[in-house]
Amino acid sequence: MTSGTPQQDERAHAANEGGRTTVSVALASFNGARFIDEQLASLAAQTRPPDQLVVSDDASDDDTCERVERFGESVPFEVQLVRNSERARTTMNFERAISRCDRDIVFFSDQDDVWRPEKIERMVAHFDAHPGTGGLFCNGGVVDDDRRPLGYDLWRSQGFHPGEQRMVHRGDAALVFLRHVVAAGNTFAFRGRYLPLLLPFPRLRSVHDAWVAFMVAAVSDFDIMDEDLVEYRLHEENQFGLALLDVRAQIEKARLQISERAFDHAVQLFGEVSRRLDAHPEYVVDPALRRHIEAKVTHSRVRDEMPHGFFARLGPIVREATRGHYTHYGYGVKSLLQDLFLR
């Protein structure tokens, strides 16, 4: 398994010449004036501050950039602000941020959350203790606009259950991510030496955390920390994201998946995963995982092309269930019922 290109290794060595693991934070902003001050303050309050903060702003029309500039004048670490004149949306905005990160460990940051003071210190210590770990994500508490706890955590809201947590611990994070990527960007960090593999991002919607998490898990060890190191703020602009959903809301979300062709999106995403891995033979990938990726693409294509007629769907559904694809690459019985009754 490679450690990255010679140029990337040289940059990492220069950043780490004192023997201390260095940290970049990549933050994507857009009209974030309402909450970004609290997130920036939580970065400044870290028990182990970052060495570099790169903020890529997606053509905000409020004073987000001015707030970032004022913050940069008040802290001892490097702050870069990238002002984009035209909207690129989330995925490309994060790509622009991490492409300027040049330290050992890269953290993703949203603009509306708050980090616990010990987040960077605890996660960097884990990387230092586990040199083979390429990616790591923590848990976090879900809070409302005013940071009042809502009584559940991110892992619960994402359906990241103990069985999947055990899979990650035994080295099967990539297989979990084939079902669903539970490494939410605001909880995630990875080694900067993987940037040559990760960039550029696929030109797909809202894919930055899924892409980075899966690619890193495909070529390196990947760990989790069951510690609440982030306050994930649930507000009116993201409430359909990581809220706990009742049965009616789950059905609504399942219908939305179908109408937005989420399974075609998976075909494109994991097809791009295969192409990128093919283009980087210096990374060793388990042949069994390559077969799982191909099966995920096939399963997603079958689901995207599922016939509208109830009886016409029975054949493909039974075949996919018999092969175990709903279990390996979806939500098991829930996904089967989605195809059976919600088309």
TORNU-586962 format. One record per residue: x negated, y negated, z of N, C-alpha, C in turn; residue in three letters. Coordinates in steps of 0.02 Angstrom, whole numbers, plus 32768, in hexadecimal, padded with zeros to 4 digits. Layout:
BEGIN
XYZXYZXYZAla;...
//
This chain:
BEGIN
7FD5803C80008000800080007FD47FC28000Met;7FDF7F967FD17FB47F5D7FCA7FC27F287FFFThr;7F927EFD800B7F9C7EC580397FAC7E858014Ser;7FB57E887FD27FC57E4D7FAB7F8E7E3E7F79Gly;7F977E0A7F517F657DF87F207F287DDB7F43Thr;7EED7DDC7F227EB27DBD7F417EBD7D747F52Pro;7EE17D4F7F277EED7D087F367F187D017F74Gln;7F4B7D2D7F7B7F767D287FB67F4F7D3B7FF5Gln;7F257D6E7FF07EFD7D81802A7ECE7D49803EAsp;7EB27D25800C7E847CEE801B7EA87CB6803FGlu;7EE67CA780297F0E7C74804A7F1E7C898091Arg;7F307CC8809A7F417CE080DD7F047CDE810AAla;7EC87CEF80EF7E8C7CED81177E7C7CA6812CHis;7E857C7780FD7E767C31810D7EA57C188144Ala;7EE67C2C813F7F167C1681707F0A7C3581B4Ala;7EEB7C7181B47EE27C9781F17E997C9C8205Asn;7E717C6C81F07E297C7181FB7E177C6F8245Glu;7E437C55826E7E357C5382B57E4A7C9282D9Gly;7E647CC482B57E7A7D0382D37EC17D0182EDGly;7EE37CCA82E57F277CC282FE7F587CCA82C4Arg;7F8B7CF482CC7FBD7CFD82997FE47CBB828FThr;7FE77CA5825180077C658242804D7C6F8226Thr;80777C3C822D80BE7C42821F80D67C0A81F3Val;80FA7C1C81BE81207BED8195816B7BF881A2Ser;81917BC281A281DA7BC581A481F57BA68164Val;821F7BCC8141823E7BB4810382877BA58111Ala;829A7B66810C82DE7B50811C82FE7B3380DDLeu;83397B4C80CB835F7B32809383967B0580AEAla;83997AC8809583CB7A9980AE83F87A808076Ser;84357A6E808A84647A4C805D84997A2A8088Phe;849B79E8808584CC79C280AD84D079DC80F4Asn;849679E08114849279FF8156849179CE8190Gly;84A379908184849B795D81B884C0796E81F8Ala;84F7799381F2852079A1822D84FA79CC8261Arg;84D179FB824984B37A2B827784677A2E8275Phe;84477A13824284007A23823783D47A08826FIle;83E779D2829083BD79B882C583B379EB82FDAsp;83E87A11830D83E27A43834283B47A7C832DGlu;83B97A9082EE838D7AC682D783447AAF82D6Gln;83387A7282BE82F47A5882BE82D97A528305Leu;83037A3A833282EE7A34837882DC7A798395Ala;83007AAD838182F17AEF839B82AF7B09837FSer;829B7AF3834482597B05832A82237AE28352Leu;822E7AA3836081FC7A7D838881F67A9883CFAla;822B7AB783E8822B7ACF842D82127B178434Ala;81FB7B3583FD81E37B7A840181A77B7F8430Gln;81A67BB58457816D7BC18482812D7BCE845AThr;81367BE3841D81007BEA83ED81177BC883ADArg;81087B8683A581237B60836C81097B7C8329Pro;812C7B6F82F381137B8282B180D77B58829EPro;80B17B6F826E80797B488253808F7B1F8217Asp;80C67B3481F780DD7B1281BB81287B1A81B5Gln;814A7AE381A681917AE48196819A7AC98150Leu;81BA7AF0812581C97AD980E182157AD580DBVal;822E7A9980CE82757A8E80C682817A7E807CVal;82AA7AA8805C82BF7A9B801783077A838019Ser;83117A45800383547A28800783767A2A7FC2Asp;83B47A437FC283D87A507F8484047A157F70Asp;83E279DB7F648403799F7F4B843B79877F7BAla;842A79837FBC845B796A7FEC846E79227FDCSer;84AE79117FEB84C278CC7FE284D278AC8026Asp;84BB78CB805C84BE78AB809E8477789B80B3Asp;846A789080F38427787C810883FD78B68123Asp;840A78F2810983E3792C811F839879218116Thr;8384790980DC833C790180CE831D78CE80FDCys;83407899810C832578668138831C7883817FGlu;834978AE8193834278CE81D4830578FC81D6Arg;82FA792181A082BF794C819C827F7922819EVal;827F78EB817A824378C08179823478A481BEGlu;8267788E81E2825C78758226824178AC8253Arg;825C78E8824A82457921827281FB792E8263Phe;81E8792C822381A379398210817279098230Gly;818878CC823D815C789A825C815578A582A7Glu;817F78D182C3818078D8830C816079188326Ser;814A794582F881317986830E80E8798E82F7Val;80C279B9831A807B79C1830A806D79F182D1Pro;80A07A1682BA80947A46828480A87A288240Phe;80907A49820B809D7A3181C780E77A3881B5Glu;81037A03819881487A05817F814779ED8137Val;815D7A18810A81647A0780C481AE7A0080B3Gln;81C079CC8090820579C48078820579C4802CLeu;822B79F28010823279F77FC7827879DD7FB6Val;827A79A47F9582BA79877F8082CB799E7F39Arg;830379BF7F31831979D57EEF834F79A67ED6Asn;8347798F7E998375795C7E7F83B6797B7E65Ser;83B679BC7E5683F279DE7E3F83FD7A1C7E69Glu;843C7A2D7E74844C7A667E9F84377AA77E7EArg;84147AD07EA583FE7B127E8E84237B4A7EB2Ala;84447B3B7EE984677B697F1584367B937F3DArg;84537BBC7F69842D7BD87FA183F07C017F8CThr;83FA7C307F5E83C37C5E7F4E83877C397F33Thr;83907C0E7F0183587BEA7EE5833C7BB87F16Met;83677B9C7F40834F7B6D7F72831F7B8F7FA3Asn;83307BCB7FBA83027BF07FE582C47C047FBFPhe;82CB7C167F8082907C277F58825F7BEC7F56Glu;82797BB07F4C824D7B757F4B822B7B6A7F8EArg;824F7B7A7FC482317B71800681F97BA48012Ala;82077BE4800781D37C15801981997C157FE8Ile;81A47BFB7FAB816C7BF97F7B81367BC97F92Ser;81457B9C7FC081147B6D7FDB80F87B83801EArg;81107BBB803880F87BD4807880B67BF9806DCys;80837BEA809680427C0A808B80237C2380CCAsp;804C7C3480FE80327C4E813D803F7C998141Arg;80287CB8817880297D01817D80707D1E817FAsp;809B7CFF81A680E07D1781AF810F7CE18198Ile;81427CF5817281747CC5815A81B87CD5817AVal;81D67CA2819982187CA781B682497C82818APhe;82847C9F817F82BC7C7A816182E17C538197Phe;82FA7C19818583227BF281B4835E7BD38190Ser;83997BD981AC83D37BB3819683D37B6F81B7Asp;83FC7B42819F83FC7AFE81B9842B7AF481F4Gln;84587B248200848E7B178230848B7B45826DAsp;84547B6B8274844E7B9782AE841E7B7882E1Asp;84127B9B831783E37B86834B83BA7BC3835FVal;83787BBB8362834D7BF3837683407BF083C0Trp;83407C2A83E0832A7C2D842682E17C19842AArg;82CC7BFB846182877BE0846582517C158459Pro;825F7C53846A822B7C878466822C7CAD8424Glu;82567C9983F4825F7CC283B7821D7CCE8392Lys;81FA7C9A837F81BD7CA3835881897CC98381Ile;81817CB883BF814F7CDA83E8815D7D2483EDGlu;819B7D3883FA81AC7D7E840281A37DA483C0Arg;81B77D87838881B37DAB8349816B7DAF832FMet;81457D7A833880FE7D7C832480D87DB0834EVal;80E87DB3838E80C87DE583B980D67E2C839FAla;81127E37838681237E79836A80FA7E87832BHis;80F47E5682FF80CA7E5F82C380827E6D82D8Phe;80697E49830880237E52831D80187E998339Asp;804B7EB2835D80447EF4837B804F7F2D834AAla;806C7F1D830F807C7F5082DD80637F388299His;80237F42828B80057F27824D80257F43820DPro;80447F7D821180637F9A81D580A87F8081C7Gly;80C37F5881F581077F3D81EC81067F0381BAThr;812E7F0A818581327ED48153816B7EA5815FGly;81A27EBE817D81DC7E95818A81FB7EA581CDGly;821E7E7581E9823A7E7C822D82767E4E8233Leu;82AC7E68825282E37E3A826282FE7E4882A7Phe;83197E1482C583337E178309837F7E158308Cys;839C7E16834283E47E0D834A83F17DC3835CAsn;842F7DB2836384407D6D837584877D69838FGly;84957D3783B684D87D2C83CF84FF7CFF83A0Gly;85407D0C8399856C7CE38370858D7CB0839CVal;858A7C70838785A57C3883AE85D27C0E8382Val;85F97BE283A186257BB6837B86017B74836CAsp;86267B44835086097B03833E85E07AE58377Asp;85FA7AEC83B485DB7ACC83EE85AC7AFB8413Asp;85997B3283F3856A7B63840E85857B89844AArg;85C77B90844C85E57BBA848085E67C028467Arg;85CD7C33848E85CB7C79847886117C938468Pro;86167CB9843286567CD6841E865E7D1E8435Leu;862D7D38845A86367D798479861E7DB48451Gly;85FB7DA9841B85E07DE183F485A07DCA83D2Tyr;857A7DFA83B7853A7DE98399853B7DF6834EAsp;85047DE3832D85007DEA82E485037E3282CELeu;84E17E5E82F284E07EA482DC85257EC282DETrp;854C7EB1831185917ECA831485BA7EAF82DBArg;85B37E6F82CC85DB7E50829785C97E6C8252Ser;858C7E85824A85767EA2820B857F7EED8207Gln;85997F0B823B85A27F53823B85627F7A823EGly;852E7F5B825C84ED7F7C826284EE7FA682A2Phe;85057FE3829B8514800C82D684D6803382EDHis;84D980518328849F80738344848180A88317Pro;84AB80CC82F1849080FE82C3846280DF828FGly;847680A68274844B80848243840E80678264Glu;8415805082A283DA803782C683A7806E82CFGln;83BE80AB82DD839080E382E4836F80F382A1Arg;839480EB826A837680F68228833C80C6821CMet;83468087822E83108056822582D480698250Val;82E0807C828E82A9808E82BB828180C982A0His;82A180F7827C827B81308263825F8124821CArg;826580E78204824580D581C5827180D58188Gly;82B480D5819282E280D78159830980978150Asp;82E9805E815D830C801E815583278015810EAla;8300802980DC8316801F8097835680458089Ala;835F807F80A7839D80A5809D83D9808280BDLeu;83CD806180F684028039811584147FFE80E8Val;83E07FDE80CC83EC7FA380A2840D7FB58060Phe;84097FF4804A842E8009800F84798007801CLeu;848D8012805A84D4800D806D84E97FC48073Arg;84C47FA0809C84D17F5980A784937F3C80C7His;84817F0080B384467EE080D0845B7EBB810FVal;84447ED4814784587EB8818784237E8981A3Val;83EC7E80817E83B87E52819383CB7E0B817DAla;83F87DEC81A2840E7DA8819283D17D7A818FAla;83D17D4D815E83977D238153837E7CFE8191Gly;83AD7CE681BA83987CBE81F483787CE7822CAsn;83797D2A8224835A7D568257831C7D78823CThr;83067D68820082D77D9081DA82947D6E81D4Phe;825E7D9781D6821B7D7E81C881F57DB581A3Ala;81C57DA1817A819E7DD1815381587DB78149Phe;812B7DE4813780E57DD0812C80DF7DAD80E9Arg;80BC7D7380EB80B57D4B80AF80907D6D8077Gly;806C7DA3808580467DC4805080747DE6801DArg;80B57DEB802D80E37E097FFE81027DD77FCDTyr;80F17D987FD3810F7D667FA781037D757F5DLeu;80C87D8D7F4780C17D9D7F0080F27DD17EE6Pro;81077DFF7F1281397E307EFF817F7E127EFDLeu;818C7DE37F2981D07DC97F3381E47D937F02Leu;81B47D6C7EEC81C37D327EC181B87D437E78Leu;81E37D287E4C821F7D017E5A82597D2D7E70Pro;828A7D0E7E9182C67D327EA482F07D417E66Phe;83187D767E6883487D827E31837A7D487E2DPro;838F7D3A7DF283BF7D037DE984077D1C7DF4Arg;84137D2D7E3384547D467E49846B7D1B7E83Leu;84AB7D1D7E9284C77CF37EC684B67D0E7F0BArg;84A67CE37F39849E7CF17F8084797D337F8DSer;843C7D377F72841A7D787F7483D77D747F99Val;83C57D3A7FB383807D327FCD83707D618006His;839D7D688037838C7D93807083907DDD805DAsp;83C27DEF803483C77E34801E838B7E497FF5Ala;83757E1D7FC8833C7E2C7F9C82FC7E347FC5Trp;82ED7E047FEF82AF7E05801482AE7E408045Val;82E57E4B806982E67E81809A82DD7EC58077Ala;83017ED0804182FB7F12802182B77F1C8002Phe;829D7EEA7FE0825C7EF27FC082257F007FF3Met;82257EDC802A81F27EE7805D81FB7F2C807CVal;82397F40808982467F8380A682317FBA8076Ala;82347FAD803482227FE0800381D87FEF8001Ala;81AE7FBE801681667FC7800D813F7FC4804FVal;81627FBE8088813E7FBA80C7816B7FD28100Ser;814D7FD9813B81767FE6817781A17FA98185Asp;81DB7FB681A3820B7F8081B182287F8D81F6Phe;82287F5B8221823D7F64826782777F368279Asp;82957F4682B382CA7F1B82CF82BA7F0E8318Ile;82D57ED7833182D07EC6837883167EB78392Met;832E7EE083C083717ED683DB836F7EA18412Asp;835F7E6483FD835E7E2B842983847DF28408Glu;83AD7DCE842E83D27D95841483A47D598412Asp;83847D4D83D983547D1783D3836D7CDE83A8Leu;83AC7CE2839283CB7CAE836884127CA28380Val;84277C63837E846E7C53838584897C46833FGlu;84B27C75832784D17C6E82E585117C4682EDTyr;85137C0B82CF854C7BDE82D885827BEF82A5Arg;85BC7C0082BD85F57C10829386227BD28290Leu;86277BB5825486517B79824D867B7B7F820EHis;86A17B4B81FF86D37B5281CA86B67B618185Glu;86767B51817B86597B5C8139863F7BA38130Glu;863B7BCB8166861F7C0E815F86477C438185Asn;86857C34819886AA7C6081C586BA7CA381A6Gln;86B97CAA816486C77CEB814686887D158143Phe;86507CF8815B86117D1B815686077D4F818BGly;85F47D3A81C885E27D6B81FB86127D688237Leu;86507D57822986837D5B825D869B7DA48264Ala;86B47DB5829F86D47DF582A787187DF38284Leu;87257E24825A87627E23823187937E57824ALeu;87D37E43824E88067E74825D88167E9C821EAsp;88447ECB822388517EF881EA88697ED081ADVal;88957EA081B888AE7E79817F88767E52815EArg;884A7E35818588127E0F816887E17E3D8144Ala;87D77E7A815E87AC7EA9813C87C87EBD80F8Gln;880B7EC680F5882B7ED780B588247E9C8084Ile;882D7E60809E88257E25807387DE7E208058Glu;87AD7E2E808387687E2C806D87597E63803ALys;87777E9D8043876E7ED48014878B7EC37FD0Ala;87C57EA37FCF87E37E8D7F9087B77E587F6EArg;879A7E2C7F96876F7DF87F7B87317E177F5BLeu;87157E4B7F7B86DC7E6D7F5E86EB7E857F17Gln;87267EA27F0F873A7EBC7ECE87437E847E9CIle;87677E4F7EB087757E197E8187367DF37E6DSer;87057DF17E9A86C67DCE7E8A86927DFC7E6BGlu;86A57E3A7E5F86797E6B7E3F86387E747E66Arg;86417E807EA786077E8A7ED285DE7EC77EBEAla;85FE7EF97EA185DA7F367E8F85B07F2C7E51Phe;85C67F027E23859B7EF07DEB855F7EC97E03Asp;856A7E9F7E3685337E7A7E5584FF7EAB7E70His;85157EE17E9084E77F147EAB84C27F377E72Ala;84E47F447E3B84C37F627E0184897F357DEAVal;84977EF57DE584637EC67DCE842A7EC17E01Gln;843C7EBC7E4184097EB37E7583D97EEE7E77Leu;83F57F2B7E7C83C97F657E8483A97F797E42Phe;83C77F657E0A83A47F6D7DCB83667F417DC9Gly;836C7F047DE383327ED77DE682FF7EF17E18Glu;83157F107E4E82E67F2F7E7D82BA7F627E59Val;82D97F8E7E3182B37FC07E0D82817FA07DDDSer;82987F6E7DB9826B7F4D7D8882317F2B7DABArg;823D7F0C7DE482077EE97E0681D57F1B7E23Arg;81ED7F527E3E81BF7F857E5881967FA47E1FLeu;81B67FAD7DE581917FC77DAB815A7F977D96Asp;81677F567D9E81367F247D8980FD7F1C7DBBAla;81037F3C7DF580CF7F377E2980BB7F7D7E40His;809A7FA37E1480877FE87E2780557FEC7E5FPro;80377FB27E7280087FB47EAA802A7FC27EECGlu;806C7FBB7EEF80927FCC7F2C80AA80147F28Tyr;809E803A7F5C80B2807F7F5E80FA80837F78Val;812680A37F50816C80AB7F63817C80F57F65Val;819C810B7F9981B081517FA081DC81657F64Asp;81CA819B7F4081F481B07F07823C81BE7F1BPro;824781D67F58828C81E27F6E82B381A17F71Ala;8293816B7F8782B4812A7F8882C481137F42Leu;8297811E7F1382A5810B7ECD82E3812F7EB4Arg;82EC816E7EC7832881937EB1836681767ED3Arg;836081627F12839981437F3483AC81017F12His;837B80DA7EFE838A809A7EDC83B080A77E9BIle;839A80D97E7583BC80EA7E36840481017E45Glu;840C81297E7A844F81417E8B847B81077EA2Ala;845F80D77EC68485809C7EDB849F80767E9ELys;8474806D7E6C8489804A7E2F84C180707E0EVal;84BA80B27E0884EE80DB7DE8853080D77E0EThr;852C80DE7E50856980DB7E79858A80977E73His;856480627E748580801E7E7085A080137E2BSer;8582802F7DF8859F80287DB585E2804D7DB0Arg;85E580897DCD862480AF7DCE865A80877DF2Val;864980687E29867A80427E50868F80037E2BArg;86607FE47E0886717FA87DE386A07FB87DA9Asp;86987FF37D8C86C080067D5186FA80337D63Glu;870D80367DA2874380627DB9878480537D93Met;87A580867D7887E3807A7D538819805B7D7FPro;884780377D60887D80177D8688B380487D9BHis;88C1807B7D7288F580AB7D8288E280D77DBDGly;891180E17DEB890381077E2888E9814D7E18Phe;890D81717DED88F981B67DDF88B981B87DB6Phe;88AE81867D8D886F81847D678833817A7D94Ala;883E815B7DCE8807814F7DFC87F4818D7E24Arg;882181BC7E2A881581F47E5687D7821B7E43Leu;87CC82277E038792824D7DED8750822D7E02Gly;874481ED7DEF870681CC7E0386FD81C87E4FPro;873581BC7E73873081B67EBB871C81F97EDAIle;873A822F7EC4872A82717EDF86E182827ECFVal;86CA82737E92868582837E808654825C7EACArg;8661821B7EB6863481F37EDF863582097F28Glu;8670821C7F40867582347F85865182777F8EAla;865882A47F5D863782E57F6185EC82DE7F61Thr;85D282AE7F3D858A82A37F3A8570827E7F77Arg;859C82687FA3858782447FDF857681FC7FD3Gly;858981E27F988575819E7F87859881687FB0His;85D781757FC385FA81437FED85D8813E8031Tyr;85BC81748049859A8173808A855581548084Thr;852F8167805084EA814F804A84E681078032His;851580F18009850E80B07FE8854980807FF5Tyr;85748092802485AD8067803485C18070807CGly;86008062808B8619806580D0864180A580DCTyr;863080DB80B98651811A80C5869A811A80B3Gly;86C4812F80E2870C813580D6872A80F180C3Val;871280BB80E2872D807980D2872480698088Lys;86E98078806C86DC806B8026870780977FF9Ser;870F80D6800D873981037FE6878180EA7FE4Leu;879B80D5801E87E080BB802087E7807B7FF9Leu;87B280527FF987B380157FD187BE80267F88Gln;879980577F6E87A2806A7F2887E4808C7F1BAsp;87FD80B07F4C883A80D67F43887880AA7F42Leu;887A80787F6E88B980537F7888B880097F66Phe;887C7FEB7F5D887A7FA27F5588697F8C7F0DLeu;886B7FB97EDF885C7FA77E9A889A7F8D7E77Arg;
//
